[in-house]
Amino acid sequence: MSKLSKEGNITYRQYLEAIHTVRLYSKQVALHRTEIQMDMDSISKFLGVSEDTLILDLPLTRRTLNVLERMENLDCSRNTLKDMEKISLKELSAQKNMGQKTMFEIEEPCLYTGVKLLP
């Protein structure tokens, strides 16, 4: 795009190029809005979660809760998210039905609250 004239005026061609750019970007705005909304939805489900939240009260799927309930040193109705610091990633990954999605679902509230799982 060429520079503005000394008076600050743009040419008709520059105007058309600008309109074209705005139209192209307006199509991308919807994509950006969707991405931002997905991020906000992900964050908002953890706004009320702290390290003192009972595991049973975390926004977890039934599958993930089942995996955690089967762990010997964890009681989901009594232990809090902070108590997850006693569990190692290795121990978690050895559980039946522990896939990547389930592991991520456990790690996600830990990341938001600063709880660190053992390696």
Biopython code that builds the backbone (N, CA, C, O; Angstrom):
import numpy as np
from Bio.PDB.StructureBuilder import StructureBuilder

atoms = [
    (1, "MET", "N", (0.850, -1.173, 0.000)),
    (1, "MET", "CA", (0.000, 0.000, 0.000)),
    (1, "MET", "C", (0.898, 1.239, 0.000)),
    (1, "MET", "O", (1.878, 1.301, 0.743)),
    (2, "SER", "N", (0.565, 2.208, -0.823)),
    (2, "SER", "CA", (1.389, 3.416, -0.907)),
    (2, "SER", "C", (1.097, 4.344, 0.267)),
    (2, "SER", "O", (0.097, 4.194, 0.968)),
    (3, "LYS", "N", (1.989, 5.296, 0.461)),
    (3, "LYS", "CA", (1.902, 6.210, 1.600)),
    (3, "LYS", "C", (0.823, 7.268, 1.392)),
    (3, "LYS", "O", (0.381, 7.520, 0.272)),
    (4, "LEU", "N", (0.410, 7.882, 2.510)),
    (4, "LEU", "CA", (-0.565, 8.960, 2.452)),
    (4, "LEU", "C", (0.065, 10.191, 1.820)),
    (4, "LEU", "O", (1.280, 10.380, 1.874)),
    (5, "SER", "N", (-0.773, 11.019, 1.225)),
    (5, "SER", "CA", (-0.273, 12.284, 0.679)),
    (5, "SER", "C", (0.047, 13.222, 1.833)),
    (5, "SER", "O", (-0.259, 12.925, 2.988)),
    (6, "LYS", "N", (0.656, 14.339, 1.520)),
    (6, "LYS", "CA", (1.029, 15.312, 2.550)),
    (6, "LYS", "C", (-0.192, 15.825, 3.314)),
    (6, "LYS", "O", (-0.084, 16.178, 4.488)),
    (7, "GLU", "N", (-1.344, 15.867, 2.658)),
    (7, "GLU", "CA", (-2.570, 16.368, 3.289)),
    (7, "GLU", "C", (-3.250, 15.281, 4.124)),
    (7, "GLU", "O", (-4.227, 15.560, 4.817)),
    (8, "GLY", "N", (-2.745, 14.049, 4.065)),
    (8, "GLY", "CA", (-3.355, 12.953, 4.815)),
    (8, "GLY", "C", (-4.474, 12.274, 4.053)),
    (8, "GLY", "O", (-5.233, 11.497, 4.633)),
    (9, "ASN", "N", (-4.589, 12.546, 2.787)),
    (9, "ASN", "CA", (-5.631, 11.933, 1.967)),
    (9, "ASN", "C", (-5.136, 10.609, 1.400)),
    (9, "ASN", "O", (-3.940, 10.402, 1.191)),
    (10, "ILE", "N", (-6.083, 9.733, 1.163)),
    (10, "ILE", "CA", (-5.735, 8.474, 0.492)),
    (10, "ILE", "C", (-6.413, 8.445, -0.868)),
    (10, "ILE", "O", (-7.413, 9.124, -1.102)),
    (11, "THR", "N", (-5.856, 7.661, -1.736)),
    (11, "THR", "CA", (-6.432, 7.548, -3.070)),
    (11, "THR", "C", (-7.623, 6.606, -3.029)),
    (11, "THR", "O", (-7.826, 5.864, -2.068)),
    (12, "TYR", "N", (-8.401, 6.658, -4.095)),
    (12, "TYR", "CA", (-9.554, 5.761, -4.195)),
    (12, "TYR", "C", (-9.074, 4.309, -4.203)),
    (12, "TYR", "O", (-9.726, 3.438, -3.627)),
    (13, "ARG", "N", (-7.975, 4.055, -4.832)),
    (13, "ARG", "CA", (-7.411, 2.697, -4.881)),
    (13, "ARG", "C", (-7.025, 2.222, -3.459)),
    (13, "ARG", "O", (-7.284, 1.077, -3.090)),
    (14, "GLN", "N", (-6.412, 3.107, -2.685)),
    (14, "GLN", "CA", (-6.057, 2.764, -1.301)),
    (14, "GLN", "C", (-7.315, 2.473, -0.480)),
    (14, "GLN", "O", (-7.332, 1.571, 0.357)),
    (15, "TYR", "N", (-8.362, 3.253, -0.735)),
    (15, "TYR", "CA", (-9.634, 3.040, -0.058)),
    (15, "TYR", "C", (-10.177, 1.647, -0.391)),
    (15, "TYR", "O", (-10.600, 0.917, 0.506)),
    (16, "LEU", "N", (-10.167, 1.285, -1.655)),
    (16, "LEU", "CA", (-10.667, -0.031, -2.075)),
    (16, "LEU", "C", (-9.835, -1.162, -1.453)),
    (16, "LEU", "O", (-10.383, -2.182, -1.036)),
    (17, "GLU", "N", (-8.521, -0.977, -1.395)),
    (17, "GLU", "CA", (-7.653, -1.978, -0.770)),
    (17, "GLU", "C", (-7.972, -2.124, 0.720)),
    (17, "GLU", "O", (-7.979, -3.231, 1.259)),
    (18, "ALA", "N", (-8.233, -1.006, 1.365)),
    (18, "ALA", "CA", (-8.570, -1.038, 2.793)),
    (18, "ALA", "C", (-9.898, -1.754, 3.013)),
    (18, "ALA", "O", (-10.011, -2.573, 3.926)),
    (19, "ILE", "N", (-10.894, -1.462, 2.200)),
    (19, "ILE", "CA", (-12.197, -2.126, 2.314)),
    (19, "ILE", "C", (-12.032, -3.627, 2.101)),
    (19, "ILE", "O", (-12.630, -4.430, 2.818)),
    (20, "HIS", "N", (-11.226, -4.001, 1.122)),
    (20, "HIS", "CA", (-10.971, -5.412, 0.849)),
    (20, "HIS", "C", (-10.340, -6.086, 2.079)),
    (20, "HIS", "O", (-10.728, -7.193, 2.452)),
    (21, "THR", "N", (-9.382, -5.421, 2.694)),
    (21, "THR", "CA", (-8.719, -5.954, 3.894)),
    (21, "THR", "C", (-9.719, -6.118, 5.036)),
    (21, "THR", "O", (-9.705, -7.133, 5.731)),
    (22, "VAL", "N", (-10.579, -5.132, 5.231)),
    (22, "VAL", "CA", (-11.590, -5.193, 6.295)),
    (22, "VAL", "C", (-12.538, -6.361, 6.048)),
    (22, "VAL", "O", (-12.881, -7.085, 6.984)),
    (23, "ARG", "N", (-12.960, -6.553, 4.819)),
    (23, "ARG", "CA", (-13.864, -7.672, 4.495)),
    (23, "ARG", "C", (-13.194, -9.016, 4.782)),
    (23, "ARG", "O", (-13.813, -9.922, 5.341)),
    (24, "LEU", "N", (-11.931, -9.132, 4.395)),
    (24, "LEU", "CA", (-11.212, -10.384, 4.664)),
    (24, "LEU", "C", (-11.101, -10.632, 6.158)),
    (24, "LEU", "O", (-11.295, -11.756, 6.622)),
    (25, "TYR", "N", (-10.788, -9.584, 6.912)),
    (25, "TYR", "CA", (-10.630, -9.739, 8.352)),
    (25, "TYR", "C", (-11.961, -10.055, 9.029)),
    (25, "TYR", "O", (-11.995, -10.811, 10.000)),
    (26, "SER", "N", (-13.048, -9.488, 8.531)),
    (26, "SER", "CA", (-14.352, -9.737, 9.166)),
    (26, "SER", "C", (-14.703, -11.216, 9.135)),
    (26, "SER", "O", (-15.396, -11.707, 10.026)),
    (27, "LYS", "N", (-14.236, -11.926, 8.128)),
    (27, "LYS", "CA", (-14.460, -13.378, 8.074)),
    (27, "LYS", "C", (-13.648, -14.081, 9.167)),
    (27, "LYS", "O", (-14.072, -15.111, 9.693)),
    (28, "GLN", "N", (-12.501, -13.532, 9.500)),
    (28, "GLN", "CA", (-11.642, -14.129, 10.525)),
    (28, "GLN", "C", (-12.133, -13.812, 11.935)),
    (28, "GLN", "O", (-11.843, -14.556, 12.873)),
    (29, "VAL", "N", (-12.869, -12.723, 12.092)),
    (29, "VAL", "CA", (-13.355, -12.327, 13.412)),
    (29, "VAL", "C", (-14.192, -13.443, 14.025)),
    (29, "VAL", "O", (-14.062, -13.738, 15.213)),
    (30, "ALA", "N", (-15.050, -14.063, 13.221)),
    (30, "ALA", "CA", (-15.887, -15.153, 13.728)),
    (30, "ALA", "C", (-15.022, -16.302, 14.229)),
    (30, "ALA", "O", (-15.333, -16.913, 15.251)),
    (31, "LEU", "N", (-13.949, -16.595, 13.524)),
    (31, "LEU", "CA", (-13.044, -17.662, 13.957)),
    (31, "LEU", "C", (-12.359, -17.276, 15.268)),
    (31, "LEU", "O", (-12.264, -18.095, 16.182)),
    (32, "HIS", "N", (-11.887, -16.043, 15.362)),
    (32, "HIS", "CA", (-11.239, -15.573, 16.591)),
    (32, "HIS", "C", (-12.217, -15.604, 17.761)),
    (32, "HIS", "O", (-11.859, -16.003, 18.869)),
    (33, "ARG", "N", (-13.455, -15.179, 17.504)),
    (33, "ARG", "CA", (-14.466, -15.157, 18.553)),
    (33, "ARG", "C", (-14.716, -16.575, 19.076)),
    (33, "ARG", "O", (-14.837, -16.779, 20.284)),
    (34, "THR", "N", (-14.792, -17.550, 18.172)),
    (34, "THR", "CA", (-15.006, -18.943, 18.567)),
    (34, "THR", "C", (-13.846, -19.449, 19.401)),
    (34, "THR", "O", (-14.058, -20.099, 20.425)),
    (35, "GLU", "N", (-12.620, -19.163, 18.979)),
    (35, "GLU", "CA", (-11.434, -19.596, 19.734)),
    (35, "GLU", "C", (-11.412, -18.974, 21.126)),
    (35, "GLU", "O", (-11.128, -19.655, 22.111)),
    (36, "ILE", "N", (-11.711, -17.689, 21.204)),
    (36, "ILE", "CA", (-11.716, -16.996, 22.492)),
    (36, "ILE", "C", (-12.810, -17.563, 23.390)),
    (36, "ILE", "O", (-12.590, -17.765, 24.584)),
    (37, "GLN", "N", (-13.985, -17.819, 22.823)),
    (37, "GLN", "CA", (-15.085, -18.364, 23.613)),
    (37, "GLN", "C", (-14.733, -19.743, 24.166)),
    (37, "GLN", "O", (-15.065, -20.059, 25.308)),
    (38, "MET", "N", (-14.062, -20.559, 23.359)),
    (38, "MET", "CA", (-13.643, -21.884, 23.824)),
    (38, "MET", "C", (-12.662, -21.745, 24.985)),
    (38, "MET", "O", (-12.753, -22.480, 25.968)),
    (39, "ASP", "N", (-11.726, -20.806, 24.873)),
    (39, "ASP", "CA", (-10.771, -20.568, 25.959)),
    (39, "ASP", "C", (-11.486, -20.097, 27.218)),
    (39, "ASP", "O", (-11.193, -20.568, 28.317)),
    (40, "MET", "N", (-12.420, -19.173, 27.057)),
    (40, "MET", "CA", (-13.157, -18.648, 28.206)),
    (40, "MET", "C", (-14.002, -19.738, 28.865)),
    (40, "MET", "O", (-14.078, -19.804, 30.092)),
    (41, "ASP", "N", (-14.635, -20.590, 28.065)),
    (41, "ASP", "CA", (-15.428, -21.686, 28.620)),
    (41, "ASP", "C", (-14.544, -22.629, 29.416)),
    (41, "ASP", "O", (-14.929, -23.111, 30.481)),
    (42, "SER", "N", (-13.361, -22.887, 28.890)),
    (42, "SER", "CA", (-12.426, -23.778, 29.571)),
    (42, "SER", "C", (-11.992, -23.195, 30.910)),
    (42, "SER", "O", (-11.912, -23.910, 31.909)),
    (43, "ILE", "N", (-11.716, -21.905, 30.926)),
    (43, "ILE", "CA", (-11.262, -21.249, 32.150)),
    (43, "ILE", "C", (-12.406, -21.107, 33.150)),
    (43, "ILE", "O", (-12.213, -21.322, 34.347)),
    (44, "SER", "N", (-13.590, -20.747, 32.672)),
    (44, "SER", "CA", (-14.694, -20.438, 33.577)),
    (44, "SER", "C", (-15.122, -21.626, 34.426)),
    (44, "SER", "O", (-15.607, -21.429, 35.540)),
    (45, "LYS", "N", (-14.961, -22.837, 33.946)),
    (45, "LYS", "CA", (-15.371, -23.974, 34.766)),
    (45, "LYS", "C", (-14.443, -24.177, 35.963)),
    (45, "LYS", "O", (-14.766, -24.943, 36.870)),
    (46, "PHE", "N", (-13.293, -23.499, 35.976)),
    (46, "PHE", "CA", (-12.358, -23.617, 37.090)),
    (46, "PHE", "C", (-12.309, -22.363, 37.964)),
    (46, "PHE", "O", (-11.508, -22.298, 38.897)),
    (47, "LEU", "N", (-13.147, -21.371, 37.679)),
    (47, "LEU", "CA", (-13.106, -20.134, 38.459)),
    (47, "LEU", "C", (-13.404, -20.381, 39.934)),
    (47, "LEU", "O", (-12.797, -19.742, 40.793)),
    (48, "GLY", "N", (-14.316, -21.284, 40.244)),
    (48, "GLY", "CA", (-14.662, -21.564, 41.630)),
    (48, "GLY", "C", (-13.824, -22.653, 42.259)),
    (48, "GLY", "O", (-14.067, -23.042, 43.401)),
    (49, "VAL", "N", (-12.840, -23.152, 41.530)),
    (49, "VAL", "CA", (-12.017, -24.256, 42.008)),
    (49, "VAL", "C", (-10.763, -23.719, 42.696)),
    (49, "VAL", "O", (-10.058, -22.861, 42.165)),
    (50, "SER", "N", (-10.508, -24.244, 43.882)),
    (50, "SER", "CA", (-9.267, -23.911, 44.588)),
    (50, "SER", "C", (-8.620, -25.227, 44.996)),
    (50, "SER", "O", (-9.187, -26.301, 44.796)),
    (51, "GLU", "N", (-7.432, -25.129, 45.565)),
    (51, "GLU", "CA", (-6.748, -26.357, 45.983)),
    (51, "GLU", "C", (-7.477, -27.037, 47.140)),
    (51, "GLU", "O", (-7.197, -28.195, 47.449)),
    (52, "ASP", "N", (-8.407, -26.333, 47.779)),
    (52, "ASP", "CA", (-9.186, -26.912, 48.877)),
    (52, "ASP", "C", (-10.495, -27.551, 48.401)),
    (52, "ASP", "O", (-11.271, -28.046, 49.218)),
    (53, "THR", "N", (-10.740, -27.545, 47.112)),
    (53, "THR", "CA", (-11.952, -28.141, 46.561)),
    (53, "THR", "C", (-11.852, -29.660, 46.650)),
    (53, "THR", "O", (-10.833, -30.252, 46.293)),
    (54, "LEU", "N", (-12.932, -30.282, 47.134)),
    (54, "LEU", "CA", (-12.958, -31.746, 47.186)),
    (54, "LEU", "C", (-12.861, -32.305, 45.777)),
    (54, "LEU", "O", (-13.419, -31.733, 44.841)),
    (55, "ILE", "N", (-12.169, -33.401, 45.623)),
    (55, "ILE", "CA", (-12.012, -34.023, 44.309)),
    (55, "ILE", "C", (-13.379, -34.350, 43.713)),
    (55, "ILE", "O", (-13.602, -34.194, 42.513)),
    (56, "LEU", "N", (-14.278, -34.802, 44.566)),
    (56, "LEU", "CA", (-15.628, -35.155, 44.124)),
    (56, "LEU", "C", (-16.379, -33.940, 43.559)),
    (56, "LEU", "O", (-17.276, -34.097, 42.731)),
    (57, "ASP", "N", (-16.015, -32.732, 44.005)),
    (57, "ASP", "CA", (-16.691, -31.512, 43.557)),
    (57, "ASP", "C", (-16.036, -30.873, 42.324)),
    (57, "ASP", "O", (-16.516, -29.856, 41.825)),
    (58, "LEU", "N", (-14.960, -31.460, 41.843)),
    (58, "LEU", "CA", (-14.287, -30.918, 40.659)),
    (58, "LEU", "C", (-15.127, -31.197, 39.418)),
    (58, "LEU", "O", (-15.863, -32.182, 39.380)),
    (59, "PRO", "N", (-15.025, -30.339, 38.402)),
    (59, "PRO", "CA", (-15.766, -30.583, 37.156)),
    (59, "PRO", "C", (-15.075, -31.670, 36.320)),
    (59, "PRO", "O", (-14.416, -31.378, 35.322)),
    (60, "LEU", "N", (-15.238, -32.907, 36.742)),
    (60, "LEU", "CA", (-14.610, -34.045, 36.072)),
    (60, "LEU", "C", (-15.685, -34.975, 35.524)),
    (60, "LEU", "O", (-16.800, -35.030, 36.044)),
    (61, "THR", "N", (-15.338, -35.698, 34.476)),
    (61, "THR", "CA", (-16.276, -36.674, 33.925)),
    (61, "THR", "C", (-16.364, -37.884, 34.857)),
    (61, "THR", "O", (-15.508, -38.087, 35.718)),
    (62, "ARG", "N", (-17.387, -38.658, 34.671)),
    (62, "ARG", "CA", (-17.577, -39.862, 35.481)),
    (62, "ARG", "C", (-16.387, -40.815, 35.306)),
    (62, "ARG", "O", (-15.921, -41.416, 36.274)),
    (63, "ARG", "N", (-15.907, -40.948, 34.083)),
    (63, "ARG", "CA", (-14.772, -41.842, 33.811)),
    (63, "ARG", "C", (-13.552, -41.435, 34.645)),
    (63, "ARG", "O", (-12.901, -42.284, 35.254)),
    (64, "THR", "N", (-13.251, -40.149, 34.670)),
    (64, "THR", "CA", (-12.100, -39.662, 35.424)),
    (64, "THR", "C", (-12.301, -39.884, 36.917)),
    (64, "THR", "O", (-11.380, -40.309, 37.615)),
    (65, "LEU", "N", (-13.495, -39.598, 37.404)),
    (65, "LEU", "CA", (-13.775, -39.849, 38.823)),
    (65, "LEU", "C", (-13.619, -41.332, 39.158)),
    (65, "LEU", "O", (-13.093, -41.675, 40.217)),
    (66, "ASN", "N", (-14.071, -42.207, 38.267)),
    (66, "ASN", "CA", (-13.924, -43.661, 38.493)),
    (66, "ASN", "C", (-12.456, -44.041, 38.614)),
    (66, "ASN", "O", (-12.083, -44.834, 39.479)),
    (67, "VAL", "N", (-11.623, -43.474, 37.745)),
    (67, "VAL", "CA", (-10.190, -43.763, 37.789)),
    (67, "VAL", "C", (-9.617, -43.319, 39.128)),
    (67, "VAL", "O", (-8.863, -44.059, 39.760)),
    (68, "LEU", "N", (-9.972, -42.114, 39.561)),
    (68, "LEU", "CA", (-9.447, -41.586, 40.826)),
    (68, "LEU", "C", (-9.991, -42.360, 42.032)),
    (68, "LEU", "O", (-9.273, -42.573, 43.009)),
    (69, "GLU", "N", (-11.244, -42.776, 41.964)),
    (69, "GLU", "CA", (-11.835, -43.523, 43.082)),
    (69, "GLU", "C", (-11.189, -44.890, 43.265)),
    (69, "GLU", "O", (-11.181, -45.427, 44.373)),
    (70, "ARG", "N", (-10.650, -45.454, 42.195)),
    (70, "ARG", "CA", (-9.996, -46.768, 42.283)),
    (70, "ARG", "C", (-8.589, -46.687, 42.885)),
    (70, "ARG", "O", (-7.990, -47.714, 43.205)),
    (71, "MET", "N", (-8.070, -45.486, 43.036)),
    (71, "MET", "CA", (-6.719, -45.352, 43.582)),
    (71, "MET", "C", (-6.746, -45.609, 45.083)),
    (71, "MET", "O", (-7.623, -45.116, 45.793)),
    (72, "GLU", "N", (-5.788, -46.374, 45.552)),
    (72, "GLU", "CA", (-5.751, -46.807, 46.954)),
    (72, "GLU", "C", (-5.581, -45.656, 47.942)),
    (72, "GLU", "O", (-6.253, -45.629, 48.974)),
    (73, "ASN", "N", (-4.719, -44.733, 47.652)),
    (73, "ASN", "CA", (-4.398, -43.673, 48.622)),
    (73, "ASN", "C", (-5.205, -42.400, 48.407)),
    (73, "ASN", "O", (-4.765, -41.316, 48.789)),
    (74, "LEU", "N", (-6.385, -42.521, 47.799)),
    (74, "LEU", "CA", (-7.189, -41.350, 47.502)),
    (74, "LEU", "C", (-8.663, -41.636, 47.777)),
    (74, "LEU", "O", (-9.207, -42.641, 47.318)),
    (75, "ASP", "N", (-9.297, -40.748, 48.525)),
    (75, "ASP", "CA", (-10.727, -40.835, 48.789)),
    (75, "ASP", "C", (-11.354, -39.562, 48.217)),
    (75, "ASP", "O", (-11.204, -38.484, 48.793)),
    (76, "CYS", "N", (-12.044, -39.682, 47.104)),
    (76, "CYS", "CA", (-12.568, -38.512, 46.381)),
    (76, "CYS", "C", (-13.554, -37.696, 47.208)),
    (76, "CYS", "O", (-13.698, -36.494, 46.983)),
    (77, "SER", "N", (-14.231, -38.326, 48.156)),
    (77, "SER", "CA", (-15.210, -37.584, 48.959)),
    (77, "SER", "C", (-14.556, -36.863, 50.137)),
    (77, "SER", "O", (-15.187, -36.006, 50.757)),
    (78, "ARG", "N", (-13.308, -37.192, 50.457)),
    (78, "ARG", "CA", (-12.613, -36.555, 51.588)),
    (78, "ARG", "C", (-11.378, -35.767, 51.167)),
    (78, "ARG", "O", (-11.054, -34.747, 51.776)),
    (79, "ASN", "N", (-10.694, -36.229, 50.138)),
    (79, "ASN", "CA", (-9.462, -35.570, 49.712)),
    (79, "ASN", "C", (-9.757, -34.368, 48.820)),
    (79, "ASN", "O", (-10.738, -34.339, 48.077)),
    (80, "THR", "N", (-8.874, -33.382, 48.922)),
    (80, "THR", "CA", (-8.991, -32.167, 48.115)),
    (80, "THR", "C", (-8.018, -32.228, 46.944)),
    (80, "THR", "O", (-7.205, -33.145, 46.829)),
    (81, "LEU", "N", (-8.128, -31.237, 46.095)),
    (81, "LEU", "CA", (-7.218, -31.154, 44.960)),
    (81, "LEU", "C", (-5.773, -31.060, 45.435)),
    (81, "LEU", "O", (-4.876, -31.609, 44.795)),
    (82, "LYS", "N", (-5.539, -30.378, 46.540)),
    (82, "LYS", "CA", (-4.184, -30.253, 47.112)),
    (82, "LYS", "C", (-3.604, -31.626, 47.439)),
    (82, "LYS", "O", (-2.396, -31.830, 47.326)),
    (83, "ASP", "N", (-4.461, -32.572, 47.844)),
    (83, "ASP", "CA", (-4.000, -33.921, 48.172)),
    (83, "ASP", "C", (-3.489, -34.682, 46.948)),
    (83, "ASP", "O", (-2.828, -35.711, 47.083)),
    (84, "MET", "N", (-3.797, -34.174, 45.763)),
    (84, "MET", "CA", (-3.323, -34.812, 44.530)),
    (84, "MET", "C", (-1.805, -34.680, 44.396)),
    (84, "MET", "O", (-1.187, -35.405, 43.616)),
    (85, "GLU", "N", (-1.202, -33.755, 45.154)),
    (85, "GLU", "CA", (0.248, -33.587, 45.085)),
    (85, "GLU", "C", (0.988, -34.834, 45.582)),
    (85, "GLU", "O", (2.178, -34.994, 45.310)),
    (86, "LYS", "N", (0.305, -35.701, 46.294)),
    (86, "LYS", "CA", (0.915, -36.934, 46.802)),
    (86, "LYS", "C", (0.949, -38.028, 45.737)),
    (86, "LYS", "O", (1.568, -39.073, 45.936)),
    (87, "ILE", "N", (0.288, -37.788, 44.617)),
    (87, "ILE", "CA", (0.166, -38.797, 43.565)),
    (87, "ILE", "C", (1.129, -38.466, 42.429)),
    (87, "ILE", "O", (1.299, -37.304, 42.059)),
    (88, "SER", "N", (1.746, -39.493, 41.891)),
    (88, "SER", "CA", (2.675, -39.274, 40.781)),
    (88, "SER", "C", (1.975, -39.494, 39.441)),
    (88, "SER", "O", (0.989, -40.223, 39.342)),
    (89, "LEU", "N", (2.511, -38.848, 38.429)),
    (89, "LEU", "CA", (2.005, -39.040, 37.077)),
    (89, "LEU", "C", (2.161, -40.493, 36.650)),
    (89, "LEU", "O", (1.317, -41.038, 35.939)),
    (90, "LYS", "N", (3.246, -41.109, 37.090)),
    (90, "LYS", "CA", (3.493, -42.512, 36.765)),
    (90, "LYS", "C", (2.408, -43.401, 37.372)),
    (90, "LYS", "O", (1.901, -44.317, 36.725)),
    (91, "GLU", "N", (2.067, -43.115, 38.613)),
    (91, "GLU", "CA", (1.023, -43.863, 39.311)),
    (91, "GLU", "C", (-0.331, -43.680, 38.609)),
    (91, "GLU", "O", (-1.091, -44.633, 38.437)),
    (92, "LEU", "N", (-0.610, -42.451, 38.213)),
    (92, "LEU", "CA", (-1.861, -42.169, 37.508)),
    (92, "LEU", "C", (-1.927, -42.893, 36.171)),
    (92, "LEU", "O", (-2.945, -43.494, 35.829)),
    (93, "SER", "N", (-0.843, -42.832, 35.423)),
    (93, "SER", "CA", (-0.845, -43.431, 34.080)),
    (93, "SER", "C", (-0.974, -44.940, 34.112)),
    (93, "SER", "O", (-1.330, -45.553, 33.106)),
    (94, "ALA", "N", (-0.689, -45.549, 35.258)),
    (94, "ALA", "CA", (-0.795, -47.004, 35.381)),
    (94, "ALA", "C", (-2.230, -47.467, 35.663)),
    (94, "ALA", "O", (-2.508, -48.665, 35.640)),
    (95, "GLN", "N", (-3.130, -46.532, 35.925)),
    (95, "GLN", "CA", (-4.512, -46.885, 36.256)),
    (95, "GLN", "C", (-5.277, -47.366, 35.026)),
    (95, "GLN", "O", (-5.026, -46.922, 33.906)),
    (96, "LYS", "N", (-6.204, -48.272, 35.257)),
    (96, "LYS", "CA", (-7.061, -48.778, 34.191)),
    (96, "LYS", "C", (-7.922, -47.624, 33.663)),
    (96, "LYS", "O", (-8.401, -46.798, 34.441)),
    (97, "ASN", "N", (-8.115, -47.570, 32.351)),
    (97, "ASN", "CA", (-8.894, -46.531, 31.658)),
    (97, "ASN", "C", (-8.253, -45.150, 31.712)),
    (97, "ASN", "O", (-8.930, -44.146, 31.488)),
    (98, "MET", "N", (-6.973, -45.089, 32.002)),
    (98, "MET", "CA", (-6.283, -43.799, 32.034)),
    (98, "MET", "C", (-5.682, -43.525, 30.658)),
    (98, "MET", "O", (-4.603, -44.014, 30.322)),
    (99, "GLY", "N", (-6.400, -42.739, 29.882)),
    (99, "GLY", "CA", (-5.906, -42.328, 28.572)),
    (99, "GLY", "C", (-5.450, -40.890, 28.624)),
    (99, "GLY", "O", (-5.416, -40.273, 29.688)),
    (100, "GLN", "N", (-5.101, -40.361, 27.466)),
    (100, "GLN", "CA", (-4.611, -38.987, 27.392)),
    (100, "GLN", "C", (-5.667, -37.978, 27.831)),
    (100, "GLN", "O", (-5.359, -37.027, 28.550)),
    (101, "LYS", "N", (-6.912, -38.183, 27.400)),
    (101, "LYS", "CA", (-7.974, -37.234, 27.757)),
    (101, "LYS", "C", (-8.211, -37.225, 29.262)),
    (101, "LYS", "O", (-8.378, -36.167, 29.869)),
    (102, "THR", "N", (-8.224, -38.413, 29.856)),
    (102, "THR", "CA", (-8.441, -38.520, 31.296)),
    (102, "THR", "C", (-7.285, -37.875, 32.047)),
    (102, "THR", "O", (-7.497, -37.168, 33.033)),
    (103, "MET", "N", (-6.077, -38.114, 31.588)),
    (103, "MET", "CA", (-4.904, -37.518, 32.227)),
    (103, "MET", "C", (-4.967, -35.990, 32.124)),
    (103, "MET", "O", (-4.683, -35.288, 33.095)),
    (104, "PHE", "N", (-5.333, -35.484, 30.962)),
    (104, "PHE", "CA", (-5.435, -34.040, 30.785)),
    (104, "PHE", "C", (-6.516, -33.474, 31.692)),
    (104, "PHE", "O", (-6.353, -32.392, 32.256)),
    (105, "GLU", "N", (-7.620, -34.200, 31.836)),
    (105, "GLU", "CA", (-8.722, -33.732, 32.679)),
    (105, "GLU", "C", (-8.295, -33.634, 34.149)),
    (105, "GLU", "O", (-8.808, -32.796, 34.891)),
    (106, "ILE", "N", (-7.378, -34.473, 34.556)),
    (106, "ILE", "CA", (-6.854, -34.415, 35.926)),
    (106, "ILE", "C", (-5.824, -33.296, 36.053)),
    (106, "ILE", "O", (-5.801, -32.579, 37.053)),
    (107, "GLU", "N", (-4.984, -33.151, 35.052)),
    (107, "GLU", "CA", (-3.936, -32.134, 35.097)),
    (107, "GLU", "C", (-4.485, -30.712, 34.978)),
    (107, "GLU", "O", (-3.910, -29.777, 35.535)),
    (108, "GLU", "N", (-5.593, -30.545, 34.255)),
    (108, "GLU", "CA", (-6.130, -29.211, 33.993)),
    (108, "GLU", "C", (-6.471, -28.434, 35.272)),
    (108, "GLU", "O", (-5.993, -27.309, 35.417)),
    (109, "PRO", "N", (-7.269, -28.968, 36.204)),
    (109, "PRO", "CA", (-7.530, -28.189, 37.421)),
    (109, "PRO", "C", (-6.266, -27.972, 38.263)),
    (109, "PRO", "O", (-6.146, -26.978, 38.978)),
    (110, "CYS", "N", (-5.341, -28.909, 38.165)),
    (110, "CYS", "CA", (-4.072, -28.739, 38.887)),
    (110, "CYS", "C", (-3.313, -27.540, 38.343)),
    (110, "CYS", "O", (-2.763, -26.750, 39.112)),
    (111, "LEU", "N", (-3.280, -27.400, 37.039)),
    (111, "LEU", "CA", (-2.596, -26.263, 36.417)),
    (111, "LEU", "C", (-3.240, -24.944, 36.820)),
    (111, "LEU", "O", (-2.537, -23.976, 37.112)),
    (112, "TYR", "N", (-4.556, -24.894, 36.839)),
    (112, "TYR", "CA", (-5.259, -23.650, 37.176)),
    (112, "TYR", "C", (-5.075, -23.258, 38.631)),
    (112, "TYR", "O", (-5.140, -22.073, 38.960)),
    (113, "THR", "N", (-4.849, -24.212, 39.497)),
    (113, "THR", "CA", (-4.729, -23.905, 40.929)),
    (113, "THR", "C", (-3.295, -23.955, 41.446)),
    (113, "THR", "O", (-3.040, -23.603, 42.598)),
    (114, "GLY", "N", (-2.360, -24.390, 40.607)),
    (114, "GLY", "CA", (-0.960, -24.428, 41.016)),
    (114, "GLY", "C", (-0.566, -25.706, 41.748)),
    (114, "GLY", "O", (0.524, -25.784, 42.316)),
    (115, "VAL", "N", (-1.438, -26.702, 41.738)),
    (115, "VAL", "CA", (-1.119, -27.994, 42.361)),
    (115, "VAL", "C", (-0.212, -28.754, 41.425)),
    (115, "VAL", "O", (-0.500, -28.880, 40.234)),
    (116, "LYS", "N", (0.891, -29.265, 41.963)),
    (116, "LYS", "CA", (1.876, -29.972, 41.124)),
    (116, "LYS", "C", (1.851, -31.463, 41.455)),
    (116, "LYS", "O", (2.039, -31.866, 42.603)),
    (117, "LEU", "N", (1.615, -32.266, 40.428)),
    (117, "LEU", "CA", (1.661, -33.719, 40.596)),
    (117, "LEU", "C", (3.119, -34.169, 40.578)),
    (117, "LEU", "O", (3.962, -33.549, 39.930)),
    (118, "LEU", "N", (3.403, -35.238, 41.286)),
    (118, "LEU", "CA", (4.765, -35.782, 41.291)),
    (118, "LEU", "C", (5.086, -36.360, 39.925)),
    (118, "LEU", "O", (4.184, -36.811, 39.218)),
    (119, "PRO", "N", (6.376, -36.355, 39.536)),
    (119, "PRO", "CA", (6.757, -36.938, 38.231)),
    (119, "PRO", "C", (6.562, -38.439, 38.203)),
    (119, "PRO", "O", (6.833, -39.078, 37.186)),
]
sb = StructureBuilder()
sb.init_structure("model")
sb.init_model(0)
sb.init_chain("A")
sb.init_seg("    ")
for serial, (resi, resn, name, xyz) in enumerate(atoms, 1):
    if name == "N":
        sb.init_residue(resn, " ", resi, " ")
    sb.init_atom(name, np.array(xyz, "f"), 0.0, 1.0, " ", f" {name:<3s}", serial, name[0])
structure = sb.get_structure()
